[in-house]
Amino acid sequence: MAQDRPALVTGGAGFIGANLANRLAAEGQDVIVYDSLARPGVELNLDWLRARHGARIRAVIADINDEATLRRAVAEAGVVFHFAAQVAVTTSMQAPLADFTTNLRGTFALLEAVRLRPEPVPVLFASTNKVYGDLADIALERVGEAYVPADAALRARGIPETRRLDFHTPYGCSKGAADQYVLDYARSFGIPTAVFRMSCIYGPRQRGTEDQGWVAHFLLRALARRPISLYGDGCQVRDVLFVEDAVAAYLAAWRRIGEVSGTAFNLGGGPANAVSLLQVIRVIEEILGRRIEVQHGAWRAGDQRYYVSDTGLARERLGLPEPKPWREGLRALADWMQQERVAAEAIS
């Protein structure tokens, strides 16, 4: 769906943003990568994009709250994919003002820049499953090394978008409030927007840390022969989604924005890709052919013992295919890390 105006990808040097920018440029779309380069390692993603696509990639190195620079970038764009964010719950607990400023004020500044254009352009926003809170009211059972809902229907389908919002932690509040602003700007000002409440996205270009990007972080630690820290018992379950499938969802929403504007979608691997932290570690052990040392710490604030997305709405309205099976995706990520020597670079 290439067009004359460039696509603006905020946080475009980050993991998902870089994968999306790569796909857009590969399809002939010019891309403005807007990023502060604050997260360690993302400059390598920007270098990779420039090497692959040359002049199709134009970088704007600036903070999302640099309103003058942001407005100039928005003025050029034909579509905005908004990934710029503070992404860790733990960081939000330590620095809630910085979390608020980036996630909520930055998103508001972006929406205002779009609203003040002569004609609005689509805005696709990366939200989070944390908008649903810690889900403590859902009765769970432990089956082997994984928590599952006692309710069979919930176990089969996952958490739907109709679940009530319940923001926990400063991160949940900042992203949740931004989520609601993005939806309301479609309602109040006619800006074509869509929101993706993402579960755990993983894949190449990801340099995960203990605080965010846990699938990649586990692999990085294992490849470097370092212990993995688990907070809680490790039986907490997430639905994991390979990054190429996430990129496909954002592009599908852009292509169908006239039909889906003002809609929030859950975006994750769904029940077929629901897996516990311990189960991921077991498969990493199979891939590497050796045991991994695991250390346990206390449960962290706001941690969901179970979260699996009901992805039926996104599959139906965006025409999404079945996602990559998680074991296959984990092997693909391990192959990329080993080829690129990412573990040595990230752990050193």
N, C-alpha and C positions, 0 to 999 in steps of 0.2 A: 504494500500500500504506500509506495514511495510518493512523495509530493514535492512541490517546488520549495516550500518552506522547510527548514530543518526541524527535526524532533529535538526537543529539550529534555534531557535526562538529568534531573538533579540527583546528586549522589551517584553520578554516572561512572565514577572510578571505583565504586564499591562493588561488592560481589555480584549482586543481582543486576545492578545498573550497568556494569561492564558487559555482562552477558547479553543484556537487552541491546545495548549500544552496538555490540558486535553483530547481532542478528539484523538490526536495522541497517547498518552500513553494508552488510553483505547483500542485502536486498536492494541496494542502490539509494538508500536514504541518507542525506546529510544529517549529522548529529552534533548538537552542542552538549558536551559533557561539562556539567556545572558541578564543581566539587571543591571543598576546602582542603582536601588531602590531609585531613586531621587524623584519620585512622591509619596506623602503621601498615605499610605494605601496599596501600591502594595506588600509590604512584606507579607501581609495577604494572598494574592493570591498565593504567592510562598509557604507559609506554607500549604495552602490548597492542592496545587499540590503534595507536598511531602507526606502529610498525605494520599492522595488517591492512589498514584502510587509508593511510595518508591523509590527504586533504578532506576526506569525508568526515573526519573527526576534528572538531574544533573545541579546545578546552577553555573554559572560563574558571579560573582558580579564585574562588570567593566563597564567603560564608553565605548561608541561606538568608541571613538577616541583613546582608548588605543590600538594602532595598533598591538603591539606584542601579547597581549592577544587575540585580535580579530582574528589575523591570526592563532593562535593555535586552536581556536575554529572552524574556517572555515576549517582548514586542516582535522579535524575529520568528518565533516558533509557530509551527502549525499544529503541534500537539505537545503536551507536557506529561512526562512520566515522573512522578515525584517520589523519590527514594531517599532523599537527604534526611538524615535523622540521627538522633542519639538512640542506640539500638539495644542497650543493656538494662535490664531491671536493676542489677546491682549498682551500676553507675548512677541511676536515677535516685537510689536511696542515699548515695553519698553526696550527690550534687543535684538536688531537685530543681534549683533555679536554672542551671544550664540545660537540664533535660526539658524544662518548660519552654525555655527560650528557643531551643532548636526545633523541638517537635511541634509545639502548638503555635508559638509566635511566628516561627518560620513558615509553617503551613499557611497561617493567616496572611502573611505578607505575600506569599505566592498567589493565593486566591484573589487578593486585592489587585495584584499586578495583572492577573487575567481579567478580572472584572472591569478594570479601567481601560482595557483595549477597546477599540471601536467595535470589534466583533470578537466574541469569546471563542476560545479553542478548547478542545477536550483536555481534561485533567484526569489522569489515572493515578490513584493514590495507594501507596503501600501501607496498609494498616496491619493489625496484629490480632491473633486470637486472644490476647490478654484483655480485650474489651469485654470478654465474658466472665472475668474474675477468676477466682480460684476453683470454682465449680464444686465447692465443699458440700453442697446439698445433694450431689449425685452419689447414691449408694454404690460402693465399689466392692468387688471381690478380688482377691489375689489368686490368680491361676498361674502356677509355676513362677516365672520371673516377671510377671506383668499384672498390672491392675486392669480390670475390665468392669464396665457397668453391670450391676445386678439386673437391670432392665434389659431384656433381650432385644427389644426394638432399638433402643439407644446403642446397644453394642453393635448391632448390624449396620446402623446408618451413620452414627456419629452426631456431633453437636450441630444443630441447624442455625441458620441466620435469625430465626424467630426466637432464639434464646434471649432472655432479657440481658441487657447490658449491665455490667457491674464492675466498674473500674477499681482495680486494686493496684497499689504502689504508684509512685509518681509517674513511672513510665506508662502504666496502664491508663492513668488519667490524661497524660499529655497526648498519647496516641489516640485514645478513645475520644477525647474532645476534638482533636483534629479530624478524625473519622467523621464525626457528626457535622463539623463545619463544612467538610467537602460535600457531604450529602445535601446539606441545607443550601449551599450555593447553587446547586442544581435547582432546588425548589424555589428559592427566593429570587435568584438572579438569572436563571436560565442558562447557567454555564453547564455544558455537558460533562458530567463527572461520573466516575465509578470508583468504588472502593474494594480493595482486596484485603480481607482479614486473614493474613497469612499464618500458616503453621510453620513447620521447620523446613526451610528450603536449603538444599545442599548441592554441591557439585563443584566442578572446576572453577578456578579463580577465587575460591573461598579460602581464607586464612583465618579459621575460627579460633576463638579464645575461650577461656574457661567461662567467661560471662556471656558470650554470644557466638552462635555458630557451632553448636556442640558436636555435630556429626563430624565436621572437618577437624575440630579440635581433638576429638578422640583419635582420629587417624594420625594427626600430626604427632601427638604424644607417643602413640604406639610405634610409628616409624622411627622416632628418635629414641626408642627404648626408654621412655620416661613413664612413670606411673600416671594413671588417670584418676582424678578426684571425682567422686560421686557425692552429691549432696542429697541426703535421704538414702533410701535403700537401693536405688537404682531400678526399681520396678515401675517407676513412672513411665507412662506411655505417651508417645507423640505420633502423629502421622507425618511422615517425611515425604518431601516432593523434590524430585530432581529439577535442577534449575532450568533445563530446557523446557520442561513442562510448564514451569511458572512463566517463562518468557512467552510461550505460546498463548497462555491465558491473557496476559496483558495486551498482546497484539490482537487477539480475538475481540477483546472489549473495545479497543480502538476502532476496529473495523465495523463493529456493531453498535457504536456509541449512540446512534439515534434511537436504537431499540432499548438500550440498557441504562441510559443516563439516569442518575439518581439511585442506582442499585448498589447494595453492598453484597459482595460474594465471599463466601469462605473459600480459601485456596490452600489446599494441602493434599496429601497423598490419599486421604480417605481410609476407610477400614481395611482395604487391601494392603495398605502400606503403614499400618499401625504397628509400632514396635517399641519395646521398652529399651531403656538405656543399656541394661545388662545384655539384652538380646543383640544389640548392635555390637557390643564388645565381643560377644561370642563369635560373631561372623568376622569381625576384624581379626580375631585369633586364627580363624580358619584361613583367611586370605594370607596372613603373614606366616602361618605355620608355627606359631609359638604362643605361649601364655603371656598375658599382659597383667602387670601389677595394678591392683585397684585399691584406692584409699577412700574411706568414707568420712563425710562430715555431716553436720546438722542440716536439716531441711532449710531451704531459703525462703524468704518472705514472698508470698504470692505464688509459690510454685504449684502448678496444677499436677495432681497425681495422675490424672488422665485427661488428655485432650486429643480428640480425633474429629476432624472436620466432616460434616455432612456436605459433600461436594455436588450433590444432585442438582442444585440450582445452577451452578456454574457450568456443569456438563450440559444441561438442557439448553440454557439460554446462550451459551457461547460455543456450543458444538465441540467441546473438548474431547479428545480421545482418552483411552485408558492411560494412566501415567506409567512411567517406567517402574518396574518392580524394584523394591528397595535394595535387595541383595545385588542386583545387576548394577544399580546406580552406585552403590558403595564400592564395588570393584572398579568402576570407571573412575571414581574420585581417587581411589588408591593408585591406580595406574597413572593418572595425571600428576599426582604428588610425587611419585617416584621418578617419572620422566623429567619433571621440572626441578627436582631436588628441593621441593618446597619445605619439607620437614626440617632439613638442616638450616635453611634460611630463616624459618619462622622461630625455631627453638633457640638458635644461637644468640 
